[in-house]
């Protein structure tokens, strides 16, 4: 197979444990976009809320349910759903797991 700046072999990008509840496999392109596979476990009852994120994302949910809190509203998404969140402070958001199961999803991160 020929080399391509558009192809990322998953085996070349191991699944890293970021926190006790988040694992990430990331492939960063030279185009200002990162492609990530993430596994996010449900928060513990006494877990502090995460920080606001202002990075843009396009997200495809593979399994489980995820919740994104924005300043003006909250949205939940499940397997087969897609979301697009533009970059910038006016679109800031906080993700969390909605339900008892690990949520698995693929996202692009742009506005890096």
Buried (B, 14 or more C-beta within 10 A) or exposed (E): EEEEEEEBEEEEBEEEEEEEBBBBBBBBBEEEBBBBBBBBBBEEEEEEEBEEBBBBBBBBBBEBBBBBBBEEEEBEBBEEBEBEBEBEEEBBBBBBBBEEEBBBBBBBBBBE
